[in-house]
Amino acid sequence: MSQFTHAPVMLAESLAYLRPQAAMSMLDATVGLGGHAEAILRSIGPRGRIVCLDRDPEALARSERRLREVLFEQGWPQQCVEMVHTPFGEFWELSTDARFDGILLDLGVSSMQLDDGTRGFSFRSDAPLDMRMDPTEGESAAELISRVSETELARILWQYGEEKHSRRIARWIVERRDSDPVQTTQQLADLIRRAYPPAQRHGATHPATQSFQAIRIAVNGELDALERFLGGAPDHLTPGGRIAVLSYHSLEDRIVKRSFVSGEGVCVCPPNFPVCGCGAVRKVRVLTRKPVLPAPGEIESNPRSRSARLRVAEGACYNPARVEAPTV
C-alpha cells in the first residue's frame, strides 16, 4: 500500500481526456508528488513509458519513490519510468526528438510547497522569503525585490498578480528596503497590508495574496516557461496524441487558451485570396472550447481545486473515430 496520500486535482477528468492505454508513451511535465503520474503509469502498464519532469528536487525525489514502489509492486521494468530534473519550459531543448501519446501539465505551486513553511511560498508562517521552486538555483524573492526598480516592481505586481494597488505597494517596499530589508514572508505580508488603504486591510482575503502570487511567478519565470512549453508541445505529440493542461488562475488559462487556438492554424487571409498568405498551419484540434471545471464534490473534499481549469487539445493528425468529449 502506497504511503502517499496526495490527492491530484481533477484526476478522473484528466485521465478521461488523455486516455492512457497499454504501451503508450506519456509525459507528466510537472510531476509534483506523482498523483497523476501513478494513475497514468498503472494505465500504460509494463510496455508503456512515462517521463516525469519537475524543477523541485524534493518533489522529484518523492514522486520517484512513489512510482518505483508501483513498479516493484507490479514487477514491471524500471525503464517504464524516467525522472528528469528540469523546468518544463526547457525540456524541448533537451529532448528535441521526443514524441508522446499524451502530455499533462499541472501548473502552479504544489500543496507540498505551500504547506512547507520553510519554502517561503505562503505568509501563513514566517519563513525566509524564497519562493524558488528549485531552491538550488536562481534568485530568491527577497533578492528580487531588493534589486528591481519601483517601476519594475509595480509592473510585476500588476501584470502577474493583477494587484490594483501595485504602484502604492511598490513605492512602500522601495522606500523602506534600504533601511529595513525585506527578508521574511511575514515582513513582506505586513508591509503590503500597511501599504493598503486602511479601509481595505481586513477583508476576507489577505491584502498580500495577489502580490505573493505575482512575486512567485516572477521569481520562477512561470508564464514565460508556459509559453515556451506550449509553443513546442504540438511538435512532440504523436498523431492523435493529446495535451491536457490544468491551470489555476486567469493569467495561465489565457495563455493556454491562446496557444491552443493559435495551434489550430485558422487562416486569417481575406476570403478572396487564392492561396493562404498568413502561413497558418494546423497543429492541434481543441477539444475543450470552454475549460472543464472540477466537480462540486471535489471542491468540497479538496478546496484547493476550486480554481482549477482543464483545457485539452489533440494533435492535428487526429483519429475522427475517437470520442469527442469523454464522459467522466
C-alpha positions in Angstrom: 0.0 0.0 0.0 1.4 3.4 -1.0 2.4 5.8 1.8 1.4 8.8 -0.4 -2.0 10.4 0.2 -1.7 13.5 -2.0 -5.0 14.0 -3.9 -4.3 15.0 -7.6 -6.6 17.7 -8.9 -9.3 16.6 -11.5 -7.7 13.2 -11.8 -10.7 11.5 -13.4 -11.2 14.2 -15.9 -7.5 14.3 -16.9 -7.4 10.6 -17.5 -10.7 10.6 -19.4 -9.3 13.1 -21.9 -5.7 11.7 -22.1 -7.0 8.2 -22.4 -3.7 6.5 -21.3 -3.6 2.9 -22.6 -1.2 0.0 -22.7 2.2 0.6 -24.2 1.7 4.4 -24.6 4.4 7.0 -24.1 3.4 9.7 -21.7 4.9 12.9 -20.3 4.0 14.4 -16.9 5.7 17.8 -17.2 5.0 18.8 -13.6 5.0 15.6 -11.7 4.9 17.1 -8.2 4.1 14.3 -5.7 3.2 11.9 -8.5 -0.6 11.5 -8.1 -1.4 11.9 -11.8 1.7 10.1 -12.8 0.9 7.0 -10.7 -2.6 6.7 -12.3 -1.1 7.1 -15.8 1.6 4.5 -15.1 -0.9 1.9 -13.9 -2.9 2.5 -17.1 0.0 2.2 -19.6 1.4 -0.9 -17.9 4.8 -2.6 -18.3 5.2 -1.9 -22.0 4.4 1.8 -21.6 6.7 4.6 -20.6 6.2 7.8 -18.6 8.7 10.7 -18.4 8.3 12.8 -15.4 9.7 16.3 -15.0 10.0 18.7 -12.1 12.3 21.6 -11.2 11.8 20.9 -7.5 14.4 18.3 -6.5 12.5 17.3 -3.3 9.2 16.8 -5.2 11.0 14.8 -7.9 12.6 12.5 -5.3 9.3 11.9 -3.5 7.4 11.2 -6.7 10.2 8.8 -7.9 9.9 6.8 -4.7 6.1 6.6 -5.3 6.4 5.4 -8.9 9.3 3.0 -8.1 7.0 1.5 -5.5 4.4 0.8 -8.2 7.0 -0.8 -10.4 8.2 -3.0 -7.5 4.6 -3.9 -6.6 3.7 -4.9 -10.1 7.0 -6.5 -11.1 7.4 -4.1 -14.0 10.7 -3.0 -15.5 12.5 0.1 -14.2 12.6 1.6 -17.8 8.9 2.3 -17.6 9.7 5.5 -15.6 12.2 8.2 -16.4 12.7 11.1 -14.0 14.2 14.4 -15.2 15.2 17.3 -13.0 14.4 20.3 -15.2 12.0 23.2 -15.6 9.3 22.1 -18.1 10.0 25.2 -20.2 13.4 23.9 -21.1 12.5 20.3 -21.8 12.1 20.5 -25.6 15.6 21.8 -25.9 16.8 18.6 -24.0 14.6 16.2 -26.0 14.3 17.6 -29.5 13.1 14.3 -31.0 10.8 13.1 -28.2 7.2 12.1 -29.1 4.4 11.4 -26.7 0.9 10.0 -26.9 -0.2 12.2 -24.0 1.2 15.2 -22.2 0.0 16.5 -18.8 0.8 19.9 -17.4 -0.4 20.7 -13.9 0.6 24.3 -13.2 1.2 26.5 -10.2 2.6 25.8 -6.8 2.1 22.4 -5.3 0.4 21.6 -2.0 3.7 20.3 -0.7 5.4 23.6 -1.4 2.6 25.6 0.1 2.5 23.5 3.2 6.2 23.6 3.8 6.7 26.7 5.9 10.4 26.9 5.2 10.0 27.5 1.4 8.5 31.0 1.7 5.6 30.5 -0.7 3.0 31.4 1.9 2.6 34.0 4.6 0.8 31.7 6.9 4.0 31.0 8.7 7.1 33.2 9.0 10.0 31.9 6.8 12.8 33.2 4.7 11.4 34.9 1.6 12.5 32.4 -1.0 9.7 31.2 -3.3 12.0 29.3 -5.7 10.5 26.1 -7.0 14.1 24.9 -7.4 15.9 26.2 -4.2 19.3 25.2 -5.7 19.4 27.9 -8.4 18.2 31.4 -9.3 17.5 34.4 -7.1 15.1 34.3 -4.2 12.1 36.6 -3.8 14.0 38.6 -1.2 16.8 39.2 -3.7 14.3 40.1 -6.5 12.5 42.8 -4.5 15.8 44.2 -3.2 17.2 45.0 -6.6 14.3 45.8 -9.0 13.2 49.4 -9.6 9.9 50.8 -8.2 8.5 50.8 -11.8 9.5 47.2 -12.4 8.2 46.0 -9.1 4.9 47.7 -9.8 4.7 46.1 -13.2 5.3 42.6 -11.7 2.6 43.1 -9.1 0.1 44.4 -11.7 0.9 42.1 -14.6 1.3 38.8 -12.7 -1.0 39.5 -9.7 -3.5 41.9 -11.1 -2.9 43.9 -7.9 -4.9 47.1 -8.1 -2.6 48.8 -5.5 0.6 47.7 -7.3 2.1 51.2 -7.5 1.4 52.0 -3.9 2.8 48.7 -2.7 5.9 49.1 -4.9 6.5 52.5 -3.5 6.2 51.4 0.1 8.6 48.5 -0.4 11.3 50.6 -2.3 11.1 53.4 0.3 11.8 51.0 3.2 14.0 48.4 1.8 17.3 50.2 2.3 16.7 50.8 6.0 14.7 47.7 6.6 15.4 44.9 4.0 12.5 42.5 3.5 13.9 39.1 4.3 10.9 37.0 5.6 7.3 36.2 4.5 5.8 38.0 7.4 7.8 41.1 6.9 6.6 41.3 3.3 3.0 40.4 4.2 2.9 43.1 6.9 4.4 45.7 4.7 1.8 45.0 1.9 -1.0 45.2 4.5 0.2 48.6 5.7 0.5 49.8 2.1 -3.2 49.1 1.5 -5.7 51.9 2.3 -6.9 51.4 5.9 -10.5 50.5 4.9 -9.3 47.6 2.8 -6.8 45.9 5.1 -9.1 43.5 6.8 -11.2 41.8 4.1 -11.8 38.1 3.7 -8.7 37.8 1.5 -5.4 38.9 2.9 -4.1 42.0 1.1 -0.8 40.2 0.3 -2.4 37.3 -1.6 -2.1 38.7 -5.1 1.3 40.2 -4.5 2.7 36.9 -3.3 1.4 35.2 -6.4 2.9 37.9 -8.6 6.4 37.7 -7.0 6.4 33.9 -7.1 5.5 33.9 -10.8 8.3 36.4 -11.5 10.9 34.5 -9.4 10.2 31.3 -11.3 9.6 32.7 -14.7 6.4 30.7 -14.8 4.4 32.4 -17.6 7.4 32.6 -20.0 8.1 28.9 -19.3 4.4 28.0 -20.1 4.5 29.8 -23.4 7.8 28.1 -24.4 6.4 24.7 -23.5 3.1 25.1 -25.2 4.8 26.5 -28.3 6.8 23.3 -28.7 4.3 20.7 -27.5 2.3 20.1 -30.7 5.5 19.1 -32.5 6.1 16.4 -29.8 2.7 14.8 -29.9 2.2 11.6 -31.9 -0.7 11.6 -34.4 -3.8 11.9 -32.3 -1.8 12.4 -29.1 -3.3 14.7 -26.6 -2.1 17.5 -24.3 -4.1 18.4 -21.1 -3.3 21.5 -19.0 -4.5 22.3 -15.6 -4.3 26.0 -14.7 -5.2 27.8 -11.5 -5.5 31.5 -12.4 -6.7 33.6 -15.2 -3.2 34.5 -16.5 -2.3 30.9 -17.0 -5.6 30.0 -18.5 -5.5 32.8 -21.0 -2.1 31.7 -22.2 -3.3 28.1 -22.6 -6.4 29.1 -24.5 -4.5 31.5 -26.8 -1.8 28.8 -27.5 -4.4 26.1 -28.3 -6.4 28.4 -30.6 -3.2 29.6 -32.3 -2.2 25.9 -32.8 -5.4 25.3 -34.8 -3.9 27.4 -37.5 -7.0 29.2 -38.6 -6.3 31.2 -41.8 -6.9 34.9 -41.4 -6.4 35.8 -45.1 -9.3 37.6 -46.9 -11.8 35.2 -48.4 -10.9 36.2 -52.0 -7.2 35.3 -51.6 -6.4 32.4 -54.0 -3.9 30.9 -51.6 -3.1 31.3 -47.9 -0.6 34.0 -47.3 -0.6 34.2 -43.5 1.3 31.0 -43.0 -1.4 29.3 -40.8 -0.5 25.7 -40.0 -2.9 23.5 -38.2 -1.0 21.6 -35.4 -3.8 20.8 -32.9 -7.6 20.5 -32.6 -9.1 22.0 -29.4 -11.3 19.5 -27.6 -12.4 21.9 -24.8 -13.9 25.1 -26.2 -14.6 26.1 -22.6 -12.5 24.9 -19.7 -13.6 21.9 -17.8 -14.2 22.7 -14.1 -13.8 20.5 -11.0 -16.9 18.7 -9.8 -18.6 20.2 -6.7 -17.7 17.0 -4.7 -14.0 17.5 -5.4 -14.1 21.2 -4.4 -15.8 20.1 -1.2 -13.2 17.5 -0.4 -10.2 19.4 -1.8 -10.9 23.2 -1.6 -7.6 24.0 -3.4 -9.1 22.5 -6.5 -11.8 25.2 -6.7 -9.8 27.4 -9.1 -8.7 24.6 -11.4 -9.4 24.9 -15.2 -8.7 22.0 -17.6 -8.1 22.5 -21.3 -7.3 19.8 -23.8 -6.1 19.7 -27.4 -5.3 16.9 -29.8 -2.6 16.5 -32.4 -3.6 17.6 -35.8 -3.5 14.1 -37.3 -6.3 13.0 -35.0 -8.5 9.9 -35.4 -12.1 11.1 -36.2 -13.4 7.9 -34.7 -12.3 9.0 -31.2 -14.8 10.2 -28.7 -15.1 14.0 -28.9 -15.7 14.6 -25.2 -15.3 11.8 -22.6 -17.8 11.0 -20.0 -16.3 11.3 -16.5 
